[in-house]
C-alpha cells in the first residue's frame, strides 16, 4: 500500500513548516507523496523552495477548507489518503505499518480515525505520554486533523463538499462512506499530535467563529443528506439556542446570524440535495460517537 499525505493550509506557515519537517522523516519511500494546497495565502508560498519534494497546489483566492480539500484529494495518486491539518503530525515511527494493518483487518474499513492528542509538547515522546488506551471501535465520525481513507472508496463518493467552507466537511464524507456500506474505525493505537493551543484560540474568538460555522453547516447537512430533515433541523436550532445563545451577547449574535444565513441558503442546499438511505441514518445514530 502506498500513501498520499494531504494538507490544506492557510495563514500558518510556521506550523506547516514543522509538519513538513516531521513528514520528511516519515516519508522515505519513493512511492509515497505529500500534497499541500495553499488556500489564498501568499505568505506561505516561500515554503515551496524549502520543500521541493512536496507537490504544491496554490489558489490565489481563498476557497475554504472543504472546497480546497475537494480539489486536493482529486490529485492524489496512491492507495491510502492521509488527511492532516497543517498543525498536526503522526507520532509513531511505525505509523504506516499500523495503518496498513488496520485496513487489512477488513475490506469494509474505509476510514481510520486517529487518536487526537492536543497541545504543544517539548517532543513527540512527551506527546505520546498523553496517549489514551482503549479498544478500537466503529464510529460515525472522524476528525479532520488526522485520518486515513482508502482512495478507491473516496473516489466512489462525491467527497468533501464544494458548497461548504469549513467545519462539518468530515461529517459529510463519513455519511457518504456509511451510505456506501463501508465502516469508519476509531483507532486508539494510531495517534497524531494536533499542535493547537486551545486557550490561545479561545482568546482570539475562534470558538465563536466555529460555533457559527458549525450551526450553519449542521443545518445544511440535514437538508442535503437526511431523507426527513425537518425534525433534526428544529432540534439543532433549539439545542444551540438553549446551550450557547443564552451564554453571552456574542454567542447570541452568532446564533441568529447563523440561522438567518442558513435560511437564505436553503435554495442552494436543495439544489445540492442527495439524501442517504434511511437505513444509513439509523445506522449512524446507533454507532458510537468520537471520544474527543
PyMOL commands that set and color helices and strands:
alter all, ss='L'
color gray80, all
select helices_A, chain A and resi 13-26+42-44+47-50+65-73+95-105+124-128+151-154+169-179+198-203+206-225+230-245+249-264+266-271+278-286
alter helices_A, ss='H'
color red, helices_A
select strands_A, chain A and resi 3-9+33-39+55-59+80-85+88-90+109-118+137-139+146-150+183-194
alter strands_A, ss='S'
color yellow, strands_A
deselect
rebuild
show_as cartoon
